[in-house]
Amino acid sequence: MTRRRFSLAKFFPYFRGGTPDYLLVGCFILLVLIGLVMLSSASSVVSFQKFDTTYYYITHQLLFGFLPGLLFCYLASRIDYHVWEGLAPIFLVLSIGLLLLVFIPGFGFEAGGAQRWAHIGPIVFQPSEVVKLTFLLYLAAWLTKRKGPEMRDLSYGFLPFVVLVGSVSLLVILQPDMGTMGIIALISAFMYVMSGAPLAHLGLIGLGGVALSYVLLQVAPYRMERLTVFLNPGLDPLGNGYHINQALLAIGSGGIFGRGFGLSRQKYAYLPEVVGDSIFAVIAEELGFILAVGLIALFVFFAMRGLRIARRAPDSFGFLISVGIVSWIIFQAFVNIGAMIAMLPLTGIPLPFVSYGGTALIVSMTAVGILINISRQTS
């Protein structure tokens, strides 16, 4: 007598089986676990200073980031990704609505001089992090309908694309959050070119980006000061250059093999944003150059597997979602690590899967779940 295998697809028609890319899954799990372990070390001092316990940040990340992220990742990995294409208009409305929410009294609130957070009842989250995924899904569906020769038409392809991305970017920059705006713009531009748009359009986008950056630098002097410090970190070591100099000191003092897990000195109130965008500096200080490069290698491997999934995706929608998610994770990791080693100006961008932030972890884990679902359907 043959035993029948239980299948969720029998009860939930949108659940999709198939074998996932186990190498991608393994790499993803390793990145998340490294993030949790290193957050527990990096956050111990600041956690004790603020909350009289060394476990506040890691506990909060586990309960309000990792556990819900794991649930959403699993669900996203089993739900057929084609479902999201039909929900694309809702994702656009949701993206704009979430970005407007931070400016509505009673929902949005200011912290650290920026209007980037919102709360609905007891739930506090960062809408721009959610928009990275919702707008990506909408853009993938939008670009799927405009492919081939149609993308070469300025009025049908280029101009609507600029209006779409520009509208979302404007709402992000008003918060203000130039780093997130840059990531969304980079993801969008990469997806646009990969959809078949001519490289000449990318040149126009680049020129527009340079012009916008110039305007933003002139409007807010602190951005120009960050750029000046990036070009010369020793110019103001106790002022605008303090952050990057402390990060470089942490990375340099780690040497080849590091001081040892939990033995960072810079996390003792020297290094700003130690649980956020500066966590890579703590990793390099405690684990050393070799393991820090190993972490970078994991992100590179993640990109390779993700692009392999994109190349083998069954349709344009799956292809564009894949390249969007991969470019999002890799661009953000590159910007974060590049800022910590003084290759790029400081932007406040967190390190994916590693930096503290429940919203960011939930959304990025959900995005990887969608990528895993696409891998289940690759040929």
C-alpha positions in Angstrom: 0.0 0.0 0.0 1.5 3.4 -1.1 1.4 6.2 1.5 0.3 9.5 0.3 2.5 12.5 1.0 0.9 15.4 2.8 0.8 18.5 0.6 -0.1 22.0 1.7 -1.0 22.8 -2.0 -4.0 20.5 -1.6 -5.4 22.9 1.1 -3.8 26.1 0.0 -3.7 26.4 -3.8 -1.2 29.3 -3.7 1.4 27.2 -1.8 4.1 26.0 -4.2 6.3 23.0 -3.5 9.6 22.2 -5.3 13.2 22.0 -4.1 14.7 25.3 -3.0 18.2 26.4 -3.6 19.7 24.9 -0.4 23.0 26.8 -0.9 21.2 30.1 -0.9 19.2 29.0 2.2 22.3 27.9 4.0 24.1 31.2 3.2 21.1 33.2 4.3 20.8 31.3 7.6 24.5 31.7 8.3 24.3 35.5 7.7 21.3 35.8 10.1 22.9 33.7 12.8 26.2 35.7 12.5 24.1 38.9 12.8 22.4 37.7 16.0 25.6 36.5 17.6 27.5 39.7 16.8 24.6 41.9 17.9 24.6 40.2 21.3 28.3 41.2 21.7 28.1 44.7 20.1 25.0 45.7 22.0 26.0 44.6 25.5 27.6 47.8 26.7 25.1 50.3 25.3 22.2 48.0 26.4 23.5 48.0 30.0 23.9 51.7 30.0 20.4 52.4 28.7 18.3 49.5 30.1 20.4 48.1 33.0 20.7 44.8 31.2 23.1 43.5 28.6 20.4 41.5 26.8 17.8 44.2 25.8 18.8 44.7 22.2 19.4 41.0 21.4 16.2 40.0 23.1 14.2 42.7 21.2 15.8 41.6 17.9 14.9 38.0 18.6 11.3 38.6 19.6 10.4 41.4 17.3 12.7 40.8 14.4 13.9 37.2 14.0 10.9 35.2 15.1 8.3 37.1 13.0 10.8 37.3 10.2 11.2 33.6 10.3 7.5 33.1 10.0 7.1 35.5 7.1 10.1 34.0 5.4 8.6 30.6 5.6 5.2 31.7 4.3 6.8 33.8 1.5 8.9 30.8 0.5 5.8 28.6 0.1 3.4 31.1 -1.5 3.7 31.1 -5.3 5.4 34.4 -6.1 3.0 35.0 -9.1 0.4 36.0 -6.5 2.3 39.2 -5.9 1.9 40.3 -9.5 -1.8 40.6 -9.1 -1.4 42.6 -6.0 1.0 45.1 -7.6 -1.4 48.1 -7.6 -2.1 47.5 -3.9 1.7 47.5 -3.2 2.0 50.9 -4.9 -0.8 52.4 -2.8 0.7 50.8 0.3 4.2 52.2 -0.5 3.0 55.7 -0.8 0.6 55.4 2.1 3.3 54.1 4.5 5.7 56.9 3.5 3.0 59.5 4.1 2.1 57.9 7.5 5.3 59.3 9.2 4.0 62.8 8.6 0.5 62.2 10.1 0.2 63.4 13.7 -0.7 60.5 16.0 1.1 57.9 13.8 4.5 59.3 12.8 7.0 60.5 15.3 10.5 62.0 15.3 13.6 60.4 16.7 17.2 61.5 16.3 16.2 64.5 14.2 14.4 62.5 11.5 10.7 61.7 10.9 11.3 58.1 9.8 9.2 56.1 12.3 5.5 55.3 12.8 3.4 53.4 15.2 0.0 51.7 14.8 -1.1 50.9 18.3 1.8 49.2 20.1 3.5 48.3 16.8 6.5 50.6 16.0 8.1 50.3 12.6 10.1 52.1 10.0 7.9 52.5 6.8 10.8 53.1 4.4 12.2 49.6 5.2 8.8 48.1 4.3 8.7 50.2 1.1 11.9 48.6 -0.1 10.0 45.4 -0.6 6.5 46.6 -1.5 7.8 49.1 -4.2 10.2 46.5 -5.5 7.3 44.1 -6.1 5.2 46.8 -7.8 8.1 47.9 -10.0 8.8 44.3 -11.0 5.2 43.9 -12.1 5.2 47.3 -13.9 8.4 46.6 -15.8 7.2 43.1 -16.8 4.4 44.8 -18.8 6.8 47.2 -20.5 9.5 45.0 -22.0 11.5 44.8 -25.3 11.2 47.7 -27.7 8.6 49.5 -25.5 11.3 50.2 -22.9 13.2 52.2 -25.5 10.3 54.7 -25.8 11.0 57.7 -23.7 7.3 58.6 -23.2 6.2 55.0 -22.5 9.2 53.6 -20.6 11.6 56.2 -19.3 9.5 59.1 -18.2 6.8 57.1 -16.3 9.7 55.2 -14.6 11.3 58.5 -13.5 8.0 59.8 -12.2 7.3 56.6 -10.2 10.8 56.4 -8.6 11.0 60.1 -8.2 7.7 60.3 -6.3 8.7 57.5 -3.9 12.2 59.0 -3.5 10.8 62.4 -2.7 8.7 61.1 0.1 11.8 59.3 1.5 14.1 62.3 1.3 11.5 64.5 3.1 11.9 62.3 6.2 14.9 63.0 5.6 16.7 59.7 4.7 19.1 60.2 1.9 20.7 56.8 2.4 17.5 54.8 2.0 16.5 57.1 -0.9 19.8 56.2 -2.6 19.3 52.4 -2.1 15.7 52.6 -3.5 17.0 54.5 -6.5 19.9 52.1 -7.1 17.6 49.1 -6.9 15.1 50.7 -9.3 17.7 51.7 -11.8 19.3 48.2 -11.8 15.9 46.6 -12.3 15.1 49.1 -15.1 18.2 48.3 -17.0 17.8 44.5 -16.5 14.3 44.7 -17.9 15.7 45.7 -21.3 16.0 49.4 -21.1 18.9 51.0 -23.1 22.0 52.0 -21.3 21.5 55.5 -22.6 18.6 55.8 -20.2 20.8 54.8 -17.4 23.1 57.6 -18.3 20.2 60.1 -18.1 19.3 58.6 -14.7 22.9 59.1 -13.6 23.0 62.7 -14.6 19.7 63.3 -12.8 21.1 61.6 -9.7 24.2 63.8 -9.8 22.1 67.0 -10.1 19.8 65.9 -7.3 22.7 65.1 -5.0 24.2 68.5 -5.7 20.9 70.2 -4.7 20.5 68.0 -1.6 24.1 68.9 -0.5 23.3 72.6 -0.9 20.0 72.4 0.9 21.4 70.6 4.0 24.9 71.8 5.0 25.5 68.7 7.2 25.5 66.6 4.1 28.3 68.7 2.6 30.2 68.4 5.9 29.9 64.6 5.7 31.3 64.6 2.2 34.2 66.9 3.3 35.0 64.5 6.2 34.9 61.5 3.8 37.5 63.2 1.6 39.6 64.0 4.6 38.8 62.0 7.7 41.4 63.8 9.8 40.0 67.2 9.1 37.7 67.3 12.2 38.4 64.2 14.3 36.4 65.3 17.4 33.5 66.7 15.4 32.1 65.6 12.0 35.0 63.1 11.5 34.6 61.5 14.9 32.4 58.6 13.7 34.5 57.5 10.8 37.7 57.9 12.8 36.4 55.7 15.6 35.2 53.1 13.1 38.7 53.0 11.4 40.3 52.7 14.8 38.1 49.7 15.6 38.8 48.0 12.3 42.5 48.7 12.5 42.9 47.5 16.1 41.3 44.2 15.2 44.3 43.2 13.1 44.4 39.8 11.3 42.7 37.7 13.9 40.9 40.2 16.1 40.8 40.9 19.8 38.4 38.1 20.4 34.7 37.7 20.6 33.2 40.1 23.1 36.5 42.0 23.6 35.8 45.1 21.6 37.0 48.3 23.2 35.3 50.7 20.8 31.9 49.6 21.8 32.5 51.2 25.3 30.8 54.5 24.3 33.5 55.4 21.8 31.9 54.2 18.5 28.6 55.8 17.6 25.6 53.7 16.4 27.4 50.5 17.6 24.3 48.3 17.1 23.3 50.0 13.8 25.4 51.0 10.9 28.7 50.7 12.8 28.3 47.0 13.7 30.8 45.9 11.0 33.5 47.9 12.7 32.9 45.9 15.9 32.9 42.6 13.9 36.3 43.5 12.4 37.7 44.5 15.8 36.6 41.4 17.6 37.0 38.8 14.8 39.7 40.3 12.8 40.4 40.8 9.1 40.1 37.2 8.0 36.6 36.6 9.4 35.5 40.1 8.4 36.4 39.3 4.8 34.7 35.9 5.3 31.5 37.9 6.1 31.9 39.9 2.9 32.4 36.6 1.0 29.1 35.3 2.3 27.4 38.4 0.9 29.2 37.8 -2.5 28.1 34.1 -2.4 24.5 35.2 -1.6 24.6 37.4 -4.7 26.0 34.6 -6.9 23.2 32.2 -5.9 20.6 34.9 -6.2 21.6 35.9 -9.7 21.7 32.2 -10.6 18.1 32.0 -9.5 17.3 35.1 -11.5 18.9 33.7 -14.6 16.9 30.5 -14.3 13.6 32.1 -13.3 10.6 30.8 -15.3 9.4 34.3 -16.4 10.3 38.0 -16.5 8.4 38.8 -13.2 10.5 36.2 -11.3 13.6 37.4 -13.0 13.0 41.0 -12.0 12.0 40.2 -8.4 15.2 38.2 -8.0 17.6 40.8 -9.4 15.8 43.4 -7.3 16.2 41.5 -4.0 19.8 40.6 -4.7 20.7 44.2 -5.7 19.0 45.5 -2.6 20.9 43.2 -0.2 24.2 43.6 -2.0 24.0 47.4 -2.6 23.1 48.0 1.0 25.9 45.8 2.3 28.4 47.4 0.0 27.3 50.9 1.1 27.4 50.0 4.8 30.8 48.3 4.7 32.2 50.9 2.3 31.3 53.7 4.7 32.9 51.9 7.6 36.2 51.5 5.8 36.1 55.1 4.4 35.5 54.1 0.8 32.1 55.9 0.8 30.5 58.7 2.9 28.6 57.8 6.0 24.9 57.4 5.2 23.4 55.6 8.2 22.5 52.5 6.1 22.3 49.3 8.2 24.1 46.1 7.4 21.5 43.6 6.1 20.7 40.6 8.5 23.3 42.0 11.0 22.4 45.5 12.2 19.8 46.0 14.9 16.3 46.8 13.6 13.2 44.6 13.8 11.5 46.1 10.7 14.6 45.8 8.6 15.2 42.2 9.6 11.5 41.1 9.1 11.3 42.7 5.7 14.7 41.4 4.4 13.9 37.9 5.6 10.5 38.0 3.9 12.3 39.1 0.7 14.6 36.2 0.9 11.6 33.9 1.4 10.2 35.2 -2.0 13.6 34.5 -3.6 13.5 31.0 -2.2 10.0 30.5 -3.7 11.3 31.5 -7.1 14.2 29.1 -6.7 11.6 26.3 -6.1 10.3 27.0 -9.6 13.5 27.4 -11.5 14.2 25.1 -14.4 
